[in-house]
Amino acid sequence: MSMKPEIRVTLSDDLLSHLKKEAEEQRVPLLWLVAGLVCDTLENAKSPGDYPRALALS
């Protein structure tokens, strides 16, 4: 059985609207902006306890 790394995120309506508009303006896929946001959040956390509650990894 192979496992693929996967993360699920929940975005507020306001943030999603902003990211959609930004994706259109920058002509990049929305997924890229969301992935960048998630990566930046995880990279800036120094330890698992630093993750935002919704992103806490178990």
N, C-alpha and C positions, 0 to 999 in steps of 0.2 A: 504494500500500500504506500503510495507516495503522497506526501502532504505538501500543499502549496501554501506559502506564507500569505496570510490574508488579514486585512484590518477592516473593520466596519466603523464608519463615522456617522454621526448625526450632526447636521448643520442647521442652524436657525434659518428661518425663511429669509431674514435680512441678509445674512452672510451668503446664503446660496444665491440670492438675487444679485448681490454685489459681485460674486465670483463669476456668475454667468455673463454679466455685463463686461467685466474685465477680460474674460476669455474671448468674447466677441471683438472687443477693441484690440486686443493683442494678437488675435487670430491664432489662438492655441486651443487645444482641447480642454474642456472644463476639467476633465480627469487629471490633467497635468497640474493645474492650479491646486486642486484638492490634495493630490499626492505631495506636492511641495509643501503645503501647509502642514500636513501630517508629519512629513519628514523633519521639517524645521522644529515642530513641537517636540518630537521624540529626541532629536539631536541635542536640543537645549536643556533637556532634563538630565540632571547629574546622576540621579539614582531613581529606581522605580517609584519611590515615595514622592518624587517631584512631579510625576505625571499628573495632568489634570484628572480629576476624579473619573470623568467619563472615559478617559484613555488608560486608566489603571490596568496594568497587565497582571494576570495571575499566573 
